[in-house]
């Protein structure tokens, strides 16, 4: 498996030949590049006094990667604040709370157990911009490294208080209706996939007086099933929910930035509808029209646009990727945003996907409405998304293909074409989005309509258009 380098960091599988996977030498190289970048951004002549927060999920390789990262940062002259096992949003908040200069999250998010990654944060606890990420990659490629003299080595400290500080910050949100949640006496079933969710979520539920049963609770990194929170991977908790006795099923990924719900009858609430439901609650509690603004990426459900407009607000689309969504949110002053993969970004807390925020706002909505999860789901527009892919040869000019698709539909008066990230073709009652992969010779084809059959039909129609282009 090739080491994947992107603007957000590096990721790969553990083990194998140097340069082919995520090995200690690669970790040292990119950590050093990041330290030099942070030093430059801080305006200091060296790294002395720079503070970098390091947190990790429960992956098997996490201890090894953490030790290499921390040692390298110290060798660069940076002071390290190790916060131990921590969710991605906890680490993001810790950077701000500790007034640090940056942070490194050791997590491969929803990828399987053999993967790990370094995700890089700026001094605001947010992912690097595209330009900043490219600069780190350039420093690494040139191996333009500096290390500290023995008297200027960085210091190491530990602080494991940030789980509680994260929880406290969520409970203090204005729209967190703690009284309503506590009076509802919720009972939830939770799958924490043998990672850090099993540490922090029980503390959150205890604070909310929510009864819970945790599945796959041990933070071993030995994931009980494929860790991506999709229906095909969640039969265990869905079967548990069908047995009755729970008001809600809750699923998080290994670093707890993605969130999926399961209804009281064992049916999926829908990963795409995590953001939709939370946005509906937030929008319904806004007092001025100017704050009724939402953002999601181009591949997320149209239901967010519908719900936003129902409240008299305005919806905006961003390119795929969390940093692109947060950039657009800041630009338009969005009160809520995120991604259809279960990622809720609530600026009143911070600009990062946060499952804890999503859980508390969702429970607040359920408690105030006095309804079940399935009843709440029935109040939203019902769309289905089909996900396909077009496999190409390595020498295929993908950009040229996407330009031709754009030109073809630009003449169609029944469609709106958006090309900020691949090509999205928006029809009155459906859409299709084609975008190239940054790591494989493929085009991802996402399409949405009111039924899965119609969505799949639209996606395959566009796939045939591409195949026809290649055959000419």
C-alpha positions in Angstrom: 0.0 0.0 0.0 1.4 3.4 -1.0 1.9 6.1 1.6 -0.8 8.7 0.9 0.3 12.3 1.3 -2.3 15.0 1.3 -2.7 18.6 2.5 -4.2 17.3 5.7 -1.3 15.0 6.6 -0.1 11.5 5.8 -1.6 8.1 6.1 -0.8 4.6 5.4 -0.6 1.0 6.7 1.8 0.0 9.3 4.7 -2.3 8.4 6.4 -3.1 5.1 9.2 -1.4 3.2 10.2 2.1 3.9 8.4 4.6 1.6 5.6 2.1 0.8 3.7 2.4 4.1 3.6 4.5 7.2 7.0 3.7 8.9 9.0 5.5 11.6 11.2 7.2 9.1 8.2 8.7 7.3 6.7 9.8 10.7 10.0 11.5 11.6 10.2 13.2 8.2 6.7 14.7 8.2 6.7 15.5 11.9 9.9 17.5 11.4 8.5 19.3 8.3 5.4 20.2 10.4 7.5 21.5 13.2 9.5 23.7 10.8 6.2 25.0 9.3 4.7 25.8 12.7 7.9 27.7 13.6 7.7 29.7 10.5 4.0 30.5 11.0 4.7 31.6 14.6 7.3 34.2 13.4 10.0 32.8 15.7 13.6 32.3 14.7 13.6 28.8 16.2 11.3 26.1 17.7 12.2 26.9 21.3 9.0 27.5 23.3 6.6 26.2 20.7 3.9 24.0 22.2 2.4 21.2 20.2 -0.5 19.1 21.5 -0.5 15.4 20.6 -3.5 13.1 20.9 -4.3 9.7 19.6 -7.2 7.3 19.0 -7.1 3.6 20.2 -5.3 2.1 17.2 -2.9 -0.8 17.9 -0.1 1.2 16.3 -0.9 4.4 18.2 1.6 4.0 21.0 4.5 3.5 18.6 3.5 6.4 16.4 2.9 8.7 19.4 6.4 7.9 20.8 8.0 8.7 17.4 6.0 11.9 17.0 6.7 13.2 20.5 10.4 12.4 20.4 10.8 14.0 17.0 9.0 17.2 18.1 11.3 17.4 21.2 14.3 16.9 18.9 13.1 19.8 16.9 13.0 21.9 20.0 9.2 21.9 20.5 7.5 21.4 23.8 5.1 18.5 23.7 1.7 18.3 25.5 0.6 14.6 25.3 -3.1 14.4 26.1 -3.2 10.6 25.7 -6.2 8.8 24.3 -8.4 11.5 22.8 -11.0 12.0 20.1 -10.2 14.2 17.2 -12.5 17.0 18.4 -11.0 16.8 21.9 -7.5 17.3 20.5 -8.7 20.2 18.4 -10.2 21.9 21.4 -7.1 21.1 23.5 -4.9 23.1 21.1 -7.1 26.2 21.9 -7.6 25.5 25.6 -3.8 25.0 26.1 -3.0 28.0 23.9 -0.7 25.8 21.9 0.9 26.6 18.5 -0.4 23.5 16.8 -1.4 19.9 17.2 -1.0 16.5 15.7 -3.8 13.9 15.8 -2.7 10.3 15.5 -5.7 8.6 13.8 -6.7 7.1 10.5 -10.3 8.0 11.3 -12.7 5.3 9.8 -9.9 3.3 8.0 -9.3 -0.3 9.2 -7.0 -1.4 12.0 -3.8 -1.6 10.1 -4.0 2.0 9.1 -2.7 5.1 10.9 -2.1 8.7 10.1 -0.9 12.1 11.2 -3.5 14.9 11.0 -2.1 18.4 11.4 -3.7 21.3 13.2 -2.9 25.0 13.3 -3.0 27.2 16.4 -6.8 27.5 16.2 -7.1 23.7 16.5 -8.3 23.5 12.9 -7.0 21.5 9.9 -4.4 23.2 7.8 -5.6 25.1 4.7 -4.7 23.7 1.3 -1.8 26.2 0.9 -0.4 25.5 4.4 -0.7 21.7 3.9 1.1 22.0 0.5 3.9 23.9 2.3 4.4 21.1 4.8 4.6 18.6 2.0 7.1 20.8 0.2 9.4 21.0 3.3 9.2 17.2 3.7 10.0 16.6 0.0 13.1 18.9 0.2 14.0 17.5 3.6 14.8 21.0 4.6 15.2 20.0 8.3 16.6 21.6 11.4 17.1 20.0 14.8 17.8 21.5 18.2 21.1 21.7 20.0 21.2 19.6 23.2 20.4 22.6 25.4 17.4 23.6 23.3 15.6 20.2 23.2 11.9 20.4 23.8 10.2 19.4 27.0 7.5 16.7 27.5 4.4 17.0 29.6 1.1 15.1 30.0 -2.4 16.3 30.7 -5.3 13.9 30.6 -7.9 16.4 31.7 -9.2 17.4 28.2 -11.9 14.7 27.9 -13.7 16.4 30.8 -13.0 19.8 29.6 -14.4 18.9 26.2 -17.5 17.5 27.8 -17.9 20.6 30.0 -17.7 22.8 26.9 -20.4 20.9 25.1 -22.7 20.9 28.1 -22.3 24.7 28.3 -23.6 25.3 24.8 -26.6 27.5 24.7 -28.7 25.0 22.7 -27.7 22.0 24.9 -31.1 21.5 26.7 -29.8 19.6 29.7 -33.0 19.9 31.6 -35.1 18.4 28.8 -32.6 15.6 28.2 -32.4 14.6 31.9 -36.2 14.6 32.3 -36.7 12.4 29.2 -34.7 9.6 30.9 -33.2 8.3 27.6 -31.8 4.8 27.3 -29.2 4.4 24.5 -27.2 1.7 23.0 -23.8 2.8 21.7 -21.1 1.2 19.5 -17.7 2.7 20.2 -15.7 0.3 17.9 -13.0 -0.5 20.5 -11.5 3.0 20.4 -11.6 6.3 22.3 -15.4 6.7 22.1 -15.5 4.0 24.8 -13.6 6.3 27.2 -15.3 9.6 26.7 -18.9 8.8 25.8 -19.8 7.1 29.1 -18.6 10.3 30.9 -20.9 12.3 28.6 -23.9 10.1 29.3 -23.3 10.1 33.0 -23.3 13.9 32.9 -26.6 13.9 31.0 -28.3 11.3 33.3 -28.7 9.1 30.2 -28.7 5.3 30.7 -26.5 3.4 28.3 -25.1 0.1 27.2 -21.8 0.3 25.4 -20.9 -2.3 22.7 -17.2 -2.8 21.8 -16.2 -0.5 24.6 -12.6 -1.6 25.3 -10.1 0.8 23.8 -7.9 -1.8 22.2 -7.8 -0.7 18.6 -8.8 -4.2 17.6 -11.9 -3.1 15.8 -14.9 -5.5 16.2 -16.0 -4.8 12.6 -15.2 -2.4 9.7 -15.0 0.9 11.6 -16.8 3.1 9.0 -20.3 3.8 10.4 -22.3 2.6 7.5 -25.4 0.3 7.7 -23.6 -2.7 6.1 -21.1 -2.6 9.1 -23.6 -2.2 11.9 -25.7 -5.4 12.1 -24.6 -6.0 15.7 -26.1 -2.8 17.1 -29.0 -2.9 14.8 -30.0 -6.4 16.0 -29.5 -5.2 19.6 -31.9 -2.3 18.9 -34.5 -4.6 17.4 -34.7 -6.5 20.7 -36.2 -3.3 22.3 -35.5 -1.4 25.4 -33.6 1.5 23.9 -34.7 4.9 22.7 -31.7 5.4 20.4 -28.7 3.7 18.9 -25.5 5.8 18.6 -22.4 4.8 16.5 -19.1 6.7 16.2 -16.0 6.0 14.3 -12.6 5.4 15.9 -11.7 9.1 16.4 -15.3 10.2 17.2 -15.8 12.9 14.6 -18.4 11.0 12.6 -21.8 10.1 14.1 -24.6 7.8 13.0 -28.0 7.1 14.7 -30.2 4.1 14.7 -33.9 4.4 15.4 -35.6 2.7 18.3 -36.9 0.0 16.0 -33.5 -0.9 14.7 -33.7 0.9 11.4 -31.0 3.3 10.3 -31.8 7.0 10.9 -29.5 7.6 7.9 -25.9 8.8 8.1 -26.7 11.7 5.8 -29.5 12.8 8.2 -27.3 13.3 11.2 -26.4 16.8 10.0 -29.9 17.4 8.7 -31.6 16.7 12.0 -29.1 18.7 14.1 -29.3 21.6 11.6 -33.1 21.6 11.8 -32.8 21.9 15.6 -30.2 24.7 15.5 -32.1 26.6 12.8 -35.4 26.4 14.7 -33.7 28.1 17.6 -32.2 31.1 15.7 -33.8 34.4 16.5 -32.7 36.4 13.5 -32.9 35.6 9.8 -29.3 36.6 9.2 -28.1 33.5 11.2 -30.1 31.0 9.1 -27.2 29.9 7.0 -25.9 26.3 6.5 -23.1 24.6 4.5 -22.4 21.1 3.5 -20.2 19.5 0.8 -21.3 18.9 -2.8 -21.8 15.2 -2.2 -24.1 15.5 0.8 -27.9 15.2 0.7 -30.2 17.9 -0.7 -32.3 17.5 2.4 -30.1 20.0 4.2 -30.9 22.6 1.6 -34.6 21.8 1.9 -34.6 22.1 5.6 -32.6 25.3 5.6 -35.0 26.9 3.1 -38.0 25.7 5.1 -36.7 27.8 8.0 -36.3 30.8 5.6 -32.5 30.4 5.5 -29.9 30.1 2.8 -27.8 27.0 2.0 -24.3 27.0 0.4 -22.3 24.1 -1.0 -18.5 23.6 -0.5 -16.0 21.3 -2.1 -15.5 17.9 -0.4 -13.2 18.0 2.6 -13.6 19.3 6.1 -11.3 22.3 5.6 -13.2 23.3 2.5 -16.5 23.1 4.4 -15.2 25.2 7.4 -13.7 27.8 5.0 -17.1 28.2 3.3 -18.8 28.3 6.7 -16.6 31.2 7.8 -17.1 33.0 4.5 -20.9 32.9 4.7 -21.3 33.0 8.5 -23.0 29.6 8.7 -24.6 28.8 12.0 -24.3 25.0 11.3 -22.6 22.9 8.7 -20.8 19.7 8.1 -20.6 16.6 5.8 -23.1 13.9 4.9 -20.9 11.3 6.4 -22.2 12.0 9.8 -19.9 15.0 10.5 -21.5 17.9 12.4 -19.6 21.2 12.6 -21.1 23.7 15.0 -19.1 27.0 15.2 -20.6 27.9 18.6 -18.3 25.0 19.8 -15.5 25.0 17.3 -14.8 24.6 13.6 -14.4 20.8 13.5 -16.6 17.7 13.2 -17.6 16.7 16.7 -19.8 13.7 17.5 -20.3 14.8 21.2 -21.8 18.1 20.0 -24.0 16.1 17.5 -25.2 13.8 20.3 -26.2 16.5 22.7 -28.0 18.6 20.1 -29.8 15.6 18.7 -30.9 14.5 22.2 -32.0 18.0 23.0 -34.2 18.0 19.8 -35.7 14.6 20.6 -36.4 15.7 24.2 -38.0 19.0 23.3 -40.2 17.4 20.6 -41.2 14.4 22.8 -41.0 12.1 19.8 -39.1 8.9 18.9 -36.1 8.9 16.5 -38.2 7.3 13.7 -40.9 9.9 14.1 -38.3 12.6 13.9 -36.8 11.0 10.8 -40.2 11.0 9.1 -40.4 14.8 9.3 -37.5 15.3 6.9 -37.5 15.0 3.0 -36.6 11.5 2.0 -33.7 11.1 -0.4 -31.5 8.2 -1.3 -27.8 8.4 -2.4 -26.2 5.9 -4.7 -22.4 5.6 -4.7 -20.6 4.3 -7.7 -17.1 4.5 -9.2 -15.5 4.5 -12.7 -12.2 2.7 -12.8 -9.7 4.2 -15.3 -6.3 3.4 -16.6 -3.4 5.3 -14.8 -2.7 7.4 -18.0 -6.3 8.7 -18.3 -6.7 12.5 -18.4 -9.5 12.7 -15.8 -9.6 16.5 -15.8 -10.3 16.5 -19.6 -13.2 14.0 -19.1 -14.8 16.1 -16.4 -14.4 19.2 -18.6 -16.3 17.4 -21.4 -19.0 16.4 -19.0 -19.4 19.9 -17.8 -19.6 21.2 -21.4 -22.2 18.6 -22.3 -24.6 19.6 -19.5 -23.9 23.4 -19.6 -26.2 23.5 -22.6 -29.0 21.7 -20.7 -31.5 24.3 -19.4 -33.0 21.8 -17.0 -29.7 21.4 -15.1 -27.4 23.6 -13.0 -23.7 22.8 -13.3 -21.2 23.3 -10.4 -17.5 22.7 -11.1 -15.8 23.8 -7.8 -15.0 20.2 -7.1 -15.3 17.9 -10.1 -18.6 18.4 -11.8 -22.0 18.4 -10.1 -25.2 18.4 -12.2 -28.2 19.5 -10.3 -31.6 18.7 -11.8 -35.0 19.8 -10.3 -35.5 16.5 -8.5 -32.1 14.8 -8.4 -28.4 15.4 -8.7 -25.2 13.6 -9.7 -21.6 14.5 -8.7 -18.5 13.3 -10.4 -15.1 13.9 -8.8 -11.7 12.3 -9.3 -9.8 10.5 -6.5 -6.6 12.1 -5.4 -5.1 8.7 -4.7 -6.5 6.3 -7.4 -7.2 6.4 -11.1 -11.0 6.5 -10.5 -13.9 8.9 -10.7 -16.3 8.7 -7.8 -19.9 9.0 -8.9 -22.5 10.0 -6.3 -26.1 10.5 -7.2 -29.2 11.3 -5.2 -33.0 11.0 -6.0 -36.2 10.1 -4.1 -35.6 6.4 -4.5 -32.4 4.3 -4.7 -33.4 3.0 -8.1 -33.7 6.5 -9.6 -30.4 7.6 -7.9 -28.5 4.5 -9.2 -30.1 5.0 -12.7 -28.8 8.6 -12.9 -25.4 7.6 -11.7 -25.0 4.8 -14.2 -26.3 7.1 -17.0 -23.4 9.5 -16.3 -21.0 6.6 -16.0 -22.0 5.5 -19.5 -21.4 9.0 -20.8 -17.8 8.7 -19.5 -17.4 5.3 -21.0 -18.6 6.5 -24.4 -16.1 9.4 -24.2 -13.3 7.0 -23.6 -14.3 4.7 -26.5 -14.1 7.6 -29.0 
